[in-house]
Amino acid sequence: MTPSTDATTDAITGATADATADALHALAHEHLPADVAGRWLGLLRPSAGLRAAAGGDPVVGRLGGLPELPEGEEWPVWEGHGPLTFIASVDCAALPGAALDIPLPADGTLAFFYFDGQLDDGRALVRPDDPATWAGARVLYVPAGVSVAERAAPEGIRPYREVPLTARVESTAPYDWHPVVYREFDPMDDDHPLWDEDFREDVYERVDDSKHRIGGHASPVQDEVETEVAHGALGSPPWDDPRLQEEALRWVLLAQFDSDDDAGMMWGDLGTLYWLIRPEDLAARRFDRAMFTWQCS
C-alpha cells in the first residue's frame, strides 16, 4: 500500500464525526430524559468508518484484491484445512488514528485474512468458543519501511473484487445490551426509556454510520460480540458465569467488515466479520492475540 502523506491524513481527520454525533445527540434528547441522554451519550466511541472511495477521496485501505506481504512472510494457513482468504488491509498512517480511543499503530499496515469456506464449501467454521478453529482468522501487521510485494493467491482461492476505501471519523453507539450499557444502567428495569423500541429503531435507522470500521463500538447482527469473544477467552464457561461481563469489558473492536456487493463478499446471510483485541495487546502490537467472531441474520 502506498504510504500516506500528512496532507492525506489531515484531510481524513478533517472529516469530523459531526454528522453521526449530531444525529445521535438529537435522537438522545428527542427520546430520553436529559440525565439519561447525557449518560448514554457518554458511552459513544469514535471509529474510523470505512466506505468505498470515490472521486478524489483519500484512500486508506481496500477490500479484496491481493495482499502486499513482506518477503519471507508465508500466506496464512489453517493447518489441516488450507490457506485463508485475504479480506482487507488498512494503512494505519492514513487512518484518523489520533481521533480514536484505541492505541492503533501510528503507521504500518494491518491485513485481515479469514477461512471463508471456498475450499470446503463452508463446512469448517471459525468460532470464538473453539480454540481449534482460531487459526482460521488472522491479523498481520507489517511495520512501516518493510519491503513488500503483491502476493498471488494460493490455488483454490478466488480473490474478492478490490474496493478502495476512504475513512471518516464517526461516533458509534453501544449495542442495547452491551456490557458498558449494563454497567451504566439497570438491565432489570424493563420500563427504562433507554430500551424503548422507538428510540432503538431510530438509532438504527436514522444514523448513517459505516458498517466497515476500525475501532468504535461493533455493530452486531445478532448479540454483543464482546460477550461472544469473552466466552471463548474464558474457556466457554456457562453463559450465566459472572466473569463474562467483566471479561467482555476488556475487549475492544479492532475491525469489522460487513458483507459487500461491490467486493463480492457475503458472510452467510448478510453477515459481518469482527476482530476484537484487548487494548494492552493492541498497544504492544500482539495481533496474534486478536479474537475473531462473525454473525449473520
PyMOL commands that set and color helices and strands:
alter all, ss='L'
color gray80, all
select helices_A, chain A and resi 6-13+18-31+34-41+97-99+131-136+179-184+193-195+197-206+225-233+243-248+279-283+287-289
alter helices_A, ss='H'
color red, helices_A
select strands_A, chain A and resi 45-52+61-63+68-70+77-78+82-83+85-91+109-114+137-142+148-150+163-172+212-214+252-258+272-277+291-295
alter strands_A, ss='S'
color yellow, strands_A
deselect
rebuild
show_as cartoon
